[in-house]
Amino acid sequence: MAHLFFNGGTCNALHEGESIESYNNHSTLVEMKFNCLDLFKNSGLGTGNFISAFYAMRMVVHAMGPKGDVLIECNDAEETKKELILPWMMGKFPRLRQGDPEWDEQPSAADACRDYKQVPVGYRWKDMVFEMRRMAIAMVGIPSPDHPSAAWAEEHLWSTPSNRYEHGRDYFQLPHPQKGDPPLFPDTEIDDAVLHFRCGDIIMTNHPSFGFMKFGSFSRHISPDVRRIGIVTQPFDQGGLQRRGDAGDEKQRRCKKVVYEFKDHLHEKFPAAEINIWNSVNESIAQTFARMIMANQTVVAISSFGVFPGVTTFGTGYIREPDFMKAPNRWLLTSPIVKKAGNIVLVKEPMIFSGQAKKMWDENTLLDWFKNYD
């Protein structure tokens, strides 16, 4: 699986020792079936890695010729639909045809087959928007009749008479949420602004791709009249952890300390706002995505997880620009998604790498760095 997604395996399999031109002369079906929960638990990869990898595979197959179809299914889609994102991405995705909206918006085969970290998956932004938003509506419903999701659902989910799980010619394994269906998490409180603060798995690592923004880098993008702010982060409780790599008493202790300082900062900036931390043992990944997608303002730092709800939100997504050598999400710069979407803002903000944060904690200077914003 890792080879197929991250080491050029999809491109190599499609080439089959032939040129791209010869590939165009025959039909190919790329078919994958697996258990979503097993893949999530045992691969060692995070949700953001999987999402970008699956979109990259679909993009590669379509970019390498007009006769490539993709069929991806997981056997436990129904059982895991409340917990994971992957079940909502499963389905059959036929080859592009001339006249399709995406026909002229695809990368070349050479660009599509670049190194994984350089693959411009943002070309699939319309797919991302449709699939993530339909999932969010299934999770938490329509927050109110005047919420943007209401008009979007009428146009994109409920305006066609078909009972099949279609979007254009795509066919999804899980059905769209129907008008009047109860949401999977009916009591979810929706915030005006949601801030993704990745913490637990990176606060004690030297990984060169990850780091932190200052508290002020989040709060300055929030409307002054905000009523509710939500912080989404990894659980402080061992029982709520979804990935083994997040575990560790010291990681969680440090993360809890920083996040509560962050909450205090937000209280100071927005004294009239209700501020919540959403990371309980009962909070699923899909529910967290839905919170971010439904918010009026979503702020994301350096994360391959938070970027996807950030670019598919019904509101405005503020995402830190991937401007350093090993930054994740460089596809934001190598595809037309930011310009085309219209509600994505790439922001330049001060940062420190995880290794620096680890050293500063030992020197008792990290919290001062988070709180001081010039």
Secondary structure, 3 states (H helix, E strand, C coil): CHHHHHCCHHHHHHHCCCCHHHHCCCCEEEEEEECHHHHHHHCCCCHHHHHHHHHHHHHHHHHCCCCEEEEEEECCHHHHCCCCCHHHHCEEECCCCCCCCCCCCCCCHHHHCCCHHHCCHHHHHHHHHHHHHHHHHHHHCCCCCCCHHHHHHHHHCCCCCCCCCEECCEEECCCCCCCCCCCCCCCCCCCCEEEECCCCCCCCCCCCCCEEECHHHHHCCCCCCCCEEEEECCCCCHHHCCCHHHCCHHHHHHHHHHHHHHHHHHHHHCCCCEEEEECCCCCCHHHHHHHHHHCCEEEECCCCCCHHHHHHCCCEEEEECCCCCCCCCCHHHHCCHHHHHCCEEEECCCEEEHHHHHHHHHCCCHHHHHHCCC
